[in-house]
Amino acid sequence: MSEQQRVTGATAPVADPEKLWPPMAFRAALALSFGFAALLWPDITVLALALLFGAWSLVDGVSFLVTGLRMARAHADGREWLPWLVAGLLGIAAAAVTVLWLTITVVALSVLVAVLLIGVGVAEIVLAVRVRTAVRGEVFLLIAGILAVVGGLAIAVWPQPEAMTLAMVLGGYAIAAGILHFLGAMRLRGLTRGDRADVRSESATGRAQPRSP
């Protein structure tokens, strides 16, 4: 029996480590890629940063959306998959704006980034709270969510940022979030392996017991 089943006494798709860690690992790789690209791009322009951010938010939004739809299809509680769905739609909308608004200003881009980070952060915090009694890897997701909300609020109140400075702040956030998502994914993956090992151990113990006459 899995850890989640032992704690809750019932299956819940959102709290299944085997289903949670692959999208979290994917988002970690995506965030790290964007973060290093933003930090290492010399003299990045507003348009280049906007397109780079748009590509990140699009793929990240699609990942959120797919995960949310899978949860909904598995008849999970709406409070579990709705935040993922909203975060996914926000990411796709942000990507559309950055692609279509070719004359976007750094201030407008900052507002867009702030809204997306706050939305994603809230979704991650809600998910972490929802699964806190079922899995032990949610602390990394909770910290990532808090970091996103704080980063979004900081960018929102930042007066007249420059493109290069915004790229450094956003890139630093992306790298920190990527590391947290990676640690969380590895933690959840470890729980999945532990559950499988418990099942194999219980099966071997059952086979080793002699049959009663």
Beta strands, then each sheet from edge to edge (+ up, - down):
end
